[in-house]
Amino acid sequence: MEKLKNILLVDDDVDTCTLLTRLLEKHSYSVRAAHSGRSALTMVKEQSFDAVLCDFRLGDMDGIELLSGFKALAPDLPVIIITGYSDIRTAVNVIQSGAFDYIAKPLIPEEILHQLKKAIDSTGQKQSSGSKKTAHEAKSKPSEFVEGTSPQSVEISKQIELVAPTNFSVIIFGETGSGKEAIARSIHEKSKRAAQPFIALDCGALPKDLAGSELFGHEKGAFTGALTTKSGQFELAEGGTLFLDEVANLPFDVQTLLLRVVQERKMKRIGGTSEISLDVRILVASNENLFDAYKKGKFREDLYHRFNEFSIHISPLRERKEDILPLAMHFLQNVNEELQKNVLGFDKEVCDCFLQYSWPGNIRELKNVVKRATLLAQSKQVQMHNLPLEISNPSRFMGNETQVIDNQHTKAPLDLKSASMQAEYETILEALKKVNFNRSKAADLLKIDRKTLYNKMKAYKLITDLNEGEE
C-alpha cells in the first residue's frame, strides 16, 4: 500500500485550515496544520513533509520570510503559497523567492489538488535524477514571449530582432506583468549567447542588506551568517545574460558596485580581495522610468546612461486589445497540454468580457485567468461561470490596489432592495480583500460573526465548493 503523502498546511484562519484539511484528507493526504509561521518552521524541523500549502499573510510573518525559513531547513521542500487574487506583485515575489507556485483566492478544490500533485511529482523527479537544476540547465526553459498582432507588439518584435545579435545593454520599461522578462529571454535566445545561462533576478524581492551578496557573491566569514563561500548571480551568468528586474530597487551602495562591474567587467565577491573577470550581457527592467528615477535622486545617473544603450517600452495590455484573444488562445493551448485537457476555445461572451476588462495585471493576469478557467471548464469552451467573479461581472474592473467602476456604463439598481444587496456585496468583498480573504478577520472587520459572514458569502457566491459541508 502506497504511503500517504504528508502535507503541512499553514494558515492563521482556523476555518480555512479545517476546510482544507477535510478536502485533503478526503483525497488521501496526511495533513498537519500550523496557525503561525513559527510553529510551521518548528514542525518542518521535527518532521519531513512532501509539500507545504501556506497562506501568504500570517500574524507573525509573511510568505517571503517563511519561504526563506523553509528553504534553509529543507531546500527541496515544495511550497505553494495562497494569495489574494489581485495581488499580482505578491505572486511574482513568491515565485522569485523560491515558491513552487501560488494559488489565488477564492480557493478552488481542483486547483489545490492539481498543484499539490504537480509539486509532489516534481520533487520525486528531482530525487530520481539525483541532482538539482543548475543555472546552465535553466536556460532551456522555453520563452514565454508571444508575438502579438497589435502595432505596438509588431514594433517590439522588430526591436528584439535588431538588438538581440549585439552586446548592447537594454532597458525594458513596462508595467508589472507586461512581459518584461519574456522579452529579455527572447533577446537572449536570439543572441550569440543563447547556449549559455540566462539568469533572471527580481531586485524588488531582495532584502536590501543581502542585495550585494546575491549579485556579487561573498566569501566565507564576510558577514554574520556567511558560513560558506557563495557565487553571485554574475558568476552564474558567466558567458550568458543577466536580467535584473525592478533594478531601481537596488540600494545606492549596490548601484555603485554595479557601476564598476558594468564599466570594467570585473568584480570582487563581498569580503573578497581577488578580482574576477566577467563576460556577461546585462538586461534591466523597471516599471518606473529610470530617467525620472535618477532625476529624483533614486537612481545613479551614470549607471542609467551605462544601461541605456538601447531601450524597449512595453504598452500595457489594455492599450493593445488586438493582442488579448491571440494571447488567450496561446495560453489555452499551453494549459491544455499541461492539464491534458481539450478545451477548444472561449465562448463569445467570454471573448467580449476579455476585451472589455482593463487587465491591471497585464499578460501575467491574463495567463492566470486562462489557466484557472481551463481547469474549471467542463465543456469544449470556457464559459463565463469559469471566470473569476471580478472579471465575469463586466461592471466591476479590478485594479491591483483599487477597484474601478465605469459609472458611465453601469446603471444603478432602481429598487431599494437591489441597491442594498449590491452595497452589502461590495462591502463584504472589500473587507475580504483587505484581510486577504481571511474570514475570521473579515468578520471582525464587518462586526459580524463568522457564521453570518459564511452565509452571506454563500448567498453572494463568494464561496466555492471547497466550503461545502460547513455548518
Secondary structure as a PSIPRED ss2 file (coil, helix, strand):
# PSIPRED VFORMAT (PSIPRED V4.0)

   1 M C   1.000  0.000  0.000
   2 E C   1.000  0.000  0.000
   3 K C   1.000  0.000  0.000
   4 L C   1.000  0.000  0.000
   5 K E   0.000  0.000  1.000
   6 N E   0.000  0.000  1.000
   7 I E   0.000  0.000  1.000
   8 L E   0.000  0.000  1.000
   9 L E   0.000  0.000  1.000
  10 V E   0.000  0.000  1.000
  11 D C   1.000  0.000  0.000
  12 D C   1.000  0.000  0.000
  13 D C   1.000  0.000  0.000
  14 V H   0.000  1.000  0.000
  15 D H   0.000  1.000  0.000
  16 T H   0.000  1.000  0.000
  17 C H   0.000  1.000  0.000
  18 T H   0.000  1.000  0.000
  19 L H   0.000  1.000  0.000
  20 L H   0.000  1.000  0.000
  21 T H   0.000  1.000  0.000
  22 R H   0.000  1.000  0.000
  23 L H   0.000  1.000  0.000
  24 L H   0.000  1.000  0.000
  25 E H   0.000  1.000  0.000
  26 K H   0.000  1.000  0.000
  27 H C   1.000  0.000  0.000
  28 S C   1.000  0.000  0.000
  29 Y E   0.000  0.000  1.000
  30 S E   0.000  0.000  1.000
  31 V E   0.000  0.000  1.000
  32 R E   0.000  0.000  1.000
  33 A E   0.000  0.000  1.000
  34 A E   0.000  0.000  1.000
  35 H C   1.000  0.000  0.000
  36 S C   1.000  0.000  0.000
  37 G H   0.000  1.000  0.000
  38 R H   0.000  1.000  0.000
  39 S H   0.000  1.000  0.000
  40 A H   0.000  1.000  0.000
  41 L H   0.000  1.000  0.000
  42 T H   0.000  1.000  0.000
  43 M H   0.000  1.000  0.000
  44 V H   0.000  1.000  0.000
  45 K H   0.000  1.000  0.000
  46 E H   0.000  1.000  0.000
  47 Q C   1.000  0.000  0.000
  48 S C   1.000  0.000  0.000
  49 F C   1.000  0.000  0.000
  50 D C   1.000  0.000  0.000
  51 A E   0.000  0.000  1.000
  52 V E   0.000  0.000  1.000
  53 L E   0.000  0.000  1.000
  54 C E   0.000  0.000  1.000
  55 D E   0.000  0.000  1.000
  56 F C   1.000  0.000  0.000
  57 R E   0.000  0.000  1.000
  58 L C   1.000  0.000  0.000
  59 G C   1.000  0.000  0.000
  60 D C   1.000  0.000  0.000
  61 M C   1.000  0.000  0.000
  62 D E   0.000  0.000  1.000
  63 G H   0.000  1.000  0.000
  64 I H   0.000  1.000  0.000
  65 E H   0.000  1.000  0.000
  66 L H   0.000  1.000  0.000
  67 L H   0.000  1.000  0.000
  68 S H   0.000  1.000  0.000
  69 G H   0.000  1.000  0.000
  70 F H   0.000  1.000  0.000
  71 K H   0.000  1.000  0.000
  72 A H   0.000  1.000  0.000
  73 L H   0.000  1.000  0.000
  74 A C   1.000  0.000  0.000
  75 P C   1.000  0.000  0.000
  76 D C   1.000  0.000  0.000
  77 L C   1.000  0.000  0.000
  78 P C   1.000  0.000  0.000
  79 V E   0.000  0.000  1.000
  80 I E   0.000  0.000  1.000
  81 I E   0.000  0.000  1.000
  82 I E   0.000  0.000  1.000
  83 T E   0.000  0.000  1.000
  84 G C   1.000  0.000  0.000
  85 Y C   1.000  0.000  0.000
  86 S C   1.000  0.000  0.000
  87 D C   1.000  0.000  0.000
  88 I H   0.000  1.000  0.000
  89 R H   0.000  1.000  0.000
  90 T H   0.000  1.000  0.000
  91 A H   0.000  1.000  0.000
  92 V H   0.000  1.000  0.000
  93 N H   0.000  1.000  0.000
  94 V H   0.000  1.000  0.000
  95 I H   0.000  1.000  0.000
  96 Q H   0.000  1.000  0.000
  97 S C   1.000  0.000  0.000
  98 G C   1.000  0.000  0.000
  99 A C   1.000  0.000  0.000
 100 F C   1.000  0.000  0.000
 101 D E   0.000  0.000  1.000
 102 Y E   0.000  0.000  1.000
 103 I E   0.000  0.000  1.000
 104 A E   0.000  0.000  1.000
 105 K C   1.000  0.000  0.000
 106 P C   1.000  0.000  0.000
 107 L C   1.000  0.000  0.000
 108 I C   1.000  0.000  0.000
 109 P H   0.000  1.000  0.000
 110 E H   0.000  1.000  0.000
 111 E H   0.000  1.000  0.000
 112 I H   0.000  1.000  0.000
 113 L H   0.000  1.000  0.000
 114 H H   0.000  1.000  0.000
 115 Q H   0.000  1.000  0.000
 116 L H   0.000  1.000  0.000
 117 K H   0.000  1.000  0.000
 118 K H   0.000  1.000  0.000
 119 A H   0.000  1.000  0.000
 120 I H   0.000  1.000  0.000
 121 D H   0.000  1.000  0.000
 122 S H   0.000  1.000  0.000
 123 T H   0.000  1.000  0.000
 124 G H   0.000  1.000  0.000
 125 Q H   0.000  1.000  0.000
 126 K H   0.000  1.000  0.000
 127 Q H   0.000  1.000  0.000
 128 S H   0.000  1.000  0.000
 129 S H   0.000  1.000  0.000
 130 G C   1.000  0.000  0.000
 131 S C   1.000  0.000  0.000
 132 K C   1.000  0.000  0.000
 133 K C   1.000  0.000  0.000
 134 T C   1.000  0.000  0.000
 135 A H   0.000  1.000  0.000
 136 H H   0.000  1.000  0.000
 137 E H   0.000  1.000  0.000
 138 A H   0.000  1.000  0.000
 139 K C   1.000  0.000  0.000
 140 S C   1.000  0.000  0.000
 141 K C   1.000  0.000  0.000
 142 P C   1.000  0.000  0.000
 143 S C   1.000  0.000  0.000
 144 E C   1.000  0.000  0.000
 145 F C   1.000  0.000  0.000
 146 V C   1.000  0.000  0.000
 147 E C   1.000  0.000  0.000
 148 G C   1.000  0.000  0.000
 149 T C   1.000  0.000  0.000
 150 S C   1.000  0.000  0.000
 151 P H   0.000  1.000  0.000
 152 Q H   0.000  1.000  0.000
 153 S H   0.000  1.000  0.000
 154 V H   0.000  1.000  0.000
 155 E H   0.000  1.000  0.000
 156 I H   0.000  1.000  0.000
 157 S H   0.000  1.000  0.000
 158 K H   0.000  1.000  0.000
 159 Q H   0.000  1.000  0.000
 160 I H   0.000  1.000  0.000
 161 E H   0.000  1.000  0.000
 162 L H   0.000  1.000  0.000
 163 V H   0.000  1.000  0.000
 164 A C   1.000  0.000  0.000
 165 P C   1.000  0.000  0.000
 166 T C   1.000  0.000  0.000
 167 N C   1.000  0.000  0.000
 168 F C   1.000  0.000  0.000
 169 S C   1.000  0.000  0.000
 170 V E   0.000  0.000  1.000
 171 I E   0.000  0.000  1.000
 172 I E   0.000  0.000  1.000
 173 F E   0.000  0.000  1.000
 174 G C   1.000  0.000  0.000
 175 E C   1.000  0.000  0.000
 176 T C   1.000  0.000  0.000
 177 G C   1.000  0.000  0.000
 178 S C   1.000  0.000  0.000
 179 G C   1.000  0.000  0.000
 180 K H   0.000  1.000  0.000
 181 E H   0.000  1.000  0.000
 182 A H   0.000  1.000  0.000
 183 I H   0.000  1.000  0.000
 184 A H   0.000  1.000  0.000
 185 R H   0.000  1.000  0.000
 186 S H   0.000  1.000  0.000
 187 I H   0.000  1.000  0.000
 188 H H   0.000  1.000  0.000
 189 E H   0.000  1.000  0.000
 190 K C   1.000  0.000  0.000
 191 S C   1.000  0.000  0.000
 192 K C   1.000  0.000  0.000
 193 R C   1.000  0.000  0.000
 194 A C   1.000  0.000  0.000
 195 A C   1.000  0.000  0.000
 196 Q C   1.000  0.000  0.000
 197 P C   1.000  0.000  0.000
 198 F E   0.000  0.000  1.000
 199 I E   0.000  0.000  1.000
 200 A E   0.000  0.000  1.000
 201 L E   0.000  0.000  1.000
 202 D E   0.000  0.000  1.000
 203 C H   0.000  1.000  0.000
 204 G H   0.000  1.000  0.000
 205 A H   0.000  1.000  0.000
 206 L C   1.000  0.000  0.000
 207 P C   1.000  0.000  0.000
 208 K H   0.000  1.000  0.000
 209 D H   0.000  1.000  0.000
 210 L H   0.000  1.000  0.000
 211 A H   0.000  1.000  0.000
 212 G H   0.000  1.000  0.000
 213 S H   0.000  1.000  0.000
 214 E H   0.000  1.000  0.000
 215 L H   0.000  1.000  0.000
 216 F H   0.000  1.000  0.000
 217 G C   1.000  0.000  0.000
 218 H E   0.000  0.000  1.000
 219 E C   1.000  0.000  0.000
 220 K C   1.000  0.000  0.000
 221 G C   1.000  0.000  0.000
 222 A C   1.000  0.000  0.000
 223 F C   1.000  0.000  0.000
 224 T C   1.000  0.000  0.000
 225 G C   1.000  0.000  0.000
 226 A C   1.000  0.000  0.000
 227 L C   1.000  0.000  0.000
 228 T C   1.000  0.000  0.000
 229 T C   1.000  0.000  0.000
 230 K E   0.000  0.000  1.000
 231 S C   1.000  0.000  0.000
 232 G C   1.000  0.000  0.000
 233 Q H   0.000  1.000  0.000
 234 F H   0.000  1.000  0.000
 235 E H   0.000  1.000  0.000
 236 L H   0.000  1.000  0.000
 237 A C   1.000  0.000  0.000
 238 E C   1.000  0.000  0.000
 239 G C   1.000  0.000  0.000
 240 G C   1.000  0.000  0.000
 241 T E   0.000  0.000  1.000
 242 L E   0.000  0.000  1.000
 243 F E   0.000  0.000  1.000
 244 L E   0.000  0.000  1.000
 245 D E   0.000  0.000  1.000
 246 E C   1.000  0.000  0.000
 247 V H   0.000  1.000  0.000
 248 A H   0.000  1.000  0.000
 249 N H   0.000  1.000  0.000
 250 L C   1.000  0.000  0.000
 251 P C   1.000  0.000  0.000
 252 F H   0.000  1.000  0.000
 253 D H   0.000  1.000  0.000
 254 V H   0.000  1.000  0.000
 255 Q H   0.000  1.000  0.000
 256 T H   0.000  1.000  0.000
 257 L H   0.000  1.000  0.000
 258 L H   0.000  1.000  0.000
 259 L H   0.000  1.000  0.000
 260 R H   0.000  1.000  0.000
 261 V H   0.000  1.000  0.000
 262 V H   0.000  1.000  0.000
 263 Q H   0.000  1.000  0.000
 264 E H   0.000  1.000  0.000
 265 R C   1.000  0.000  0.000
 266 K E   0.000  0.000  1.000
 267 M E   0.000  0.000  1.000
 268 K C   1.000  0.000  0.000
 269 R C   1.000  0.000  0.000
 270 I E   0.000  0.000  1.000
 271 G C   1.000  0.000  0.000
 272 G C   1.000  0.000  0.000
 273 T C   1.000  0.000  0.000
 274 S C   1.000  0.000  0.000
 275 E C   1.000  0.000  0.000
 276 I E   0.000  0.000  1.000
 277 S E   0.000  0.000  1.000
 278 L C   1.000  0.000  0.000
 279 D C   1.000  0.000  0.000
 280 V C   1.000  0.000  0.000
 281 R E   0.000  0.000  1.000
 282 I E   0.000  0.000  1.000
 283 L E   0.000  0.000  1.000
 284 V E   0.000  0.000  1.000
 285 A E   0.000  0.000  1.000
 286 S E   0.000  0.000  1.000
 287 N C   1.000  0.000  0.000
 288 E C   1.000  0.000  0.000
 289 N C   1.000  0.000  0.000
 290 L H   0.000  1.000  0.000
 291 F H   0.000  1.000  0.000
 292 D H   0.000  1.000  0.000
 293 A H   0.000  1.000  0.000
 294 Y H   0.000  1.000  0.000
 295 K H   0.000  1.000  0.000
 296 K C   1.000  0.000  0.000
 297 G C   1.000  0.000  0.000
 298 K C   1.000  0.000  0.000
 299 F C   1.000  0.000  0.000
 300 R C   1.000  0.000  0.000
 301 E H   0.000  1.000  0.000
 302 D H   0.000  1.000  0.000
 303 L H   0.000  1.000  0.000
 304 Y H   0.000  1.000  0.000
 305 H H   0.000  1.000  0.000
 306 R H   0.000  1.000  0.000
 307 F H   0.000  1.000  0.000
 308 N C   1.000  0.000  0.000
 309 E C   1.000  0.000  0.000
 310 F E   0.000  0.000  1.000
 311 S E   0.000  0.000  1.000
 312 I E   0.000  0.000  1.000
 313 H E   0.000  0.000  1.000
 314 I C   1.000  0.000  0.000
 315 S C   1.000  0.000  0.000
 316 P C   1.000  0.000  0.000
 317 L H   0.000  1.000  0.000
 318 R H   0.000  1.000  0.000
 319 E H   0.000  1.000  0.000
 320 R C   1.000  0.000  0.000
 321 K H   0.000  1.000  0.000
 322 E H   0.000  1.000  0.000
 323 D H   0.000  1.000  0.000
 324 I H   0.000  1.000  0.000
 325 L H   0.000  1.000  0.000
 326 P H   0.000  1.000  0.000
 327 L H   0.000  1.000  0.000
 328 A H   0.000  1.000  0.000
 329 M H   0.000  1.000  0.000
 330 H H   0.000  1.000  0.000
 331 F H   0.000  1.000  0.000
 332 L H   0.000  1.000  0.000
 333 Q H   0.000  1.000  0.000
 334 N H   0.000  1.000  0.000
 335 V H   0.000  1.000  0.000
 336 N H   0.000  1.000  0.000
 337 E H   0.000  1.000  0.000
 338 E H   0.000  1.000  0.000
 339 L H   0.000  1.000  0.000
 340 Q C   1.000  0.000  0.000
 341 K C   1.000  0.000  0.000
 342 N C   1.000  0.000  0.000
 343 V C   1.000  0.000  0.000
 344 L C   1.000  0.000  0.000
 345 G E   0.000  0.000  1.000
 346 F E   0.000  0.000  1.000
 347 D C   1.000  0.000  0.000
 348 K H   0.000  1.000  0.000
 349 E H   0.000  1.000  0.000
 350 V H   0.000  1.000  0.000
 351 C H   0.000  1.000  0.000
 352 D H   0.000  1.000  0.000
 353 C H   0.000  1.000  0.000
 354 F H   0.000  1.000  0.000
 355 L H   0.000  1.000  0.000
 356 Q H   0.000  1.000  0.000
 357 Y C   1.000  0.000  0.000
 358 S C   1.000  0.000  0.000
 359 W C   1.000  0.000  0.000
 360 P C   1.000  0.000  0.000
 361 G C   1.000  0.000  0.000
 362 N H   0.000  1.000  0.000
 363 I H   0.000  1.000  0.000
 364 R H   0.000  1.000  0.000
 365 E H   0.000  1.000  0.000
 366 L H   0.000  1.000  0.000
 367 K H   0.000  1.000  0.000
 368 N H   0.000  1.000  0.000
 369 V H   0.000  1.000  0.000
 370 V H   0.000  1.000  0.000
 371 K H   0.000  1.000  0.000
 372 R H   0.000  1.000  0.000
 373 A H   0.000  1.000  0.000
 374 T H   0.000  1.000  0.000
 375 L H   0.000  1.000  0.000
 376 L H   0.000  1.000  0.000
 377 A C   1.000  0.000  0.000
 378 Q C   1.000  0.000  0.000
 379 S C   1.000  0.000  0.000
 380 K C   1.000  0.000  0.000
 381 Q E   0.000  0.000  1.000
 382 V E   0.000  0.000  1.000
 383 Q C   1.000  0.000  0.000
 384 M H   0.000  1.000  0.000
 385 H H   0.000  1.000  0.000
 386 N H   0.000  1.000  0.000
 387 L C   1.000  0.000  0.000
 388 P C   1.000  0.000  0.000
 389 L H   0.000  1.000  0.000
 390 E H   0.000  1.000  0.000
 391 I H   0.000  1.000  0.000
 392 S H   0.000  1.000  0.000
 393 N C   1.000  0.000  0.000
 394 P C   1.000  0.000  0.000
 395 S C   1.000  0.000  0.000
 396 R C   1.000  0.000  0.000
 397 F E   0.000  0.000  1.000
 398 M E   0.000  0.000  1.000
 399 G C   1.000  0.000  0.000
 400 N C   1.000  0.000  0.000
 401 E C   1.000  0.000  0.000
 402 T C   1.000  0.000  0.000
 403 Q E   0.000  0.000  1.000
 404 V E   0.000  0.000  1.000
 405 I C   1.000  0.000  0.000
 406 D C   1.000  0.000  0.000
 407 N C   1.000  0.000  0.000
 408 Q C   1.000  0.000  0.000
 409 H C   1.000  0.000  0.000
 410 T C   1.000  0.000  0.000
 411 K C   1.000  0.000  0.000
 412 A C   1.000  0.000  0.000
 413 P C   1.000  0.000  0.000
 414 L C   1.000  0.000  0.000
 415 D C   1.000  0.000  0.000
 416 L H   0.000  1.000  0.000
 417 K H   0.000  1.000  0.000
 418 S H   0.000  1.000  0.000
 419 A H   0.000  1.000  0.000
 420 S H   0.000  1.000  0.000
 421 M H   0.000  1.000  0.000
 422 Q H   0.000  1.000  0.000
 423 A H   0.000  1.000  0.000
 424 E H   0.000  1.000  0.000
 425 Y H   0.000  1.000  0.000
 426 E H   0.000  1.000  0.000
 427 T H   0.000  1.000  0.000
 428 I H   0.000  1.000  0.000
 429 L H   0.000  1.000  0.000
 430 E H   0.000  1.000  0.000
 431 A H   0.000  1.000  0.000
 432 L H   0.000  1.000  0.000
 433 K H   0.000  1.000  0.000
 434 K H   0.000  1.000  0.000
 435 V C   1.000  0.000  0.000
 436 N C   1.000  0.000  0.000
 437 F C   1.000  0.000  0.000
 438 N C   1.000  0.000  0.000
 439 R H   0.000  1.000  0.000
 440 S H   0.000  1.000  0.000
 441 K H   0.000  1.000  0.000
 442 A H   0.000  1.000  0.000
 443 A H   0.000  1.000  0.000
 444 D H   0.000  1.000  0.000
 445 L H   0.000  1.000  0.000
 446 L H   0.000  1.000  0.000
 447 K C   1.000  0.000  0.000
 448 I C   1.000  0.000  0.000
 449 D C   1.000  0.000  0.000
 450 R H   0.000  1.000  0.000
 451 K H   0.000  1.000  0.000
 452 T H   0.000  1.000  0.000
 453 L H   0.000  1.000  0.000
 454 Y H   0.000  1.000  0.000
 455 N H   0.000  1.000  0.000
 456 K H   0.000  1.000  0.000
 457 M H   0.000  1.000  0.000
 458 K H   0.000  1.000  0.000
 459 A H   0.000  1.000  0.000
 460 Y C   1.000  0.000  0.000
 461 K C   1.000  0.000  0.000
 462 L C   1.000  0.000  0.000
 463 I C   1.000  0.000  0.000
 464 T C   1.000  0.000  0.000
 465 D H   0.000  1.000  0.000
 466 L H   0.000  1.000  0.000
 467 N H   0.000  1.000  0.000
 468 E C   1.000  0.000  0.000
 469 G C   1.000  0.000  0.000
 470 E C   1.000  0.000  0.000
 471 E C   1.000  0.000  0.000
